[in-house]
Amino acid sequence: MADEKAPSAQFEISIDGKPSSYRDRKDIALAAAEHLKRKFPYSEVVVKHLPSGEVTVAAYKPHDDTH
């Protein structure tokens, strides 16, 4: 179930075309999308800037536990 869209939300995060959550800052939205992509590596995770419609597809980045 998607988080309810807050009035200040600028970014929608979706998994396989279904809205998952909303964020007001791009850096937070991209970090959340990367987390979801690690959790669901075979799904398409997308961040959409709602005012402009610009879409960024999250890439899978293996988690580095060596630090």
Phi, psi and omega per residue, in radians:
M1 nan 2.380 -3.123
A2 -1.378 2.569 2.992
D3 -1.087 2.605 3.067
E4 -1.184 2.383 -3.098
K5 -1.238 2.074 3.074
A6 -1.335 2.632 -3.137
P7 -0.996 -0.510 -3.119
S8 -1.518 -0.051 -3.077
A9 -1.083 2.219 3.116
Q10 -1.897 -0.318 -3.020
F11 -2.286 2.361 3.082
E12 -1.924 2.289 3.074
I13 -1.859 2.199 -3.141
S14 -2.212 2.648 3.091
I15 -2.078 2.091 -3.117
D16 0.885 0.723 3.064
G17 1.461 -0.037 -3.138
K18 -1.857 2.150 3.125
P19 -0.962 2.326 -3.117
S20 -1.927 -0.771 3.137
S21 -2.823 3.012 -3.109
Y22 -2.287 2.524 3.126
R23 -2.379 2.725 3.134
D24 -1.722 -0.237 3.136
R25 -2.108 2.427 -3.095
K26 -1.101 -0.760 -3.105
D27 -1.086 -0.675 3.119
I28 -1.219 -0.707 3.127
A29 -1.096 -0.758 -3.141
L30 -1.171 -0.677 3.103
A31 -1.127 -0.725 3.107
A32 -1.127 -0.699 3.130
A33 -1.141 -0.699 3.098
E34 -1.117 -0.693 3.084
H35 -1.074 -0.802 3.133
L36 -1.125 -0.631 -3.141
K37 -1.158 -0.638 3.061
R38 -1.160 -0.634 -3.130
K39 -1.278 -0.620 -3.120
F40 -2.207 1.230 -3.006
P41 -1.106 -0.383 -3.104
Y42 -1.694 0.045 3.113
S43 -1.750 2.702 3.040
E44 -1.513 2.116 3.120
V45 -1.973 2.178 -3.009
V46 -2.259 2.463 2.996
V47 -1.932 2.178 -3.135
K48 -2.022 2.205 3.044
H49 -1.392 1.919 -2.995
L50 -1.074 -0.748 -3.128
P51 -1.128 -0.644 -3.063
S52 -1.789 -0.370 -3.075
G53 1.474 0.026 3.127
E54 -1.100 2.373 -3.080
V55 -2.077 2.370 3.041
T56 -2.141 2.176 3.122
V57 -1.596 2.237 3.133
A58 -1.286 2.360 3.104
A59 -1.727 2.610 3.101
Y60 -1.318 2.187 3.086
K61 -2.193 1.929 3.134
P62 -0.954 2.424 -3.112
H63 -1.268 2.246 -3.132
D64 -1.686 1.887 -3.131
D65 -1.662 0.212 -3.054
T66 -1.444 -0.147 -3.103
H67 -1.581 nan nan
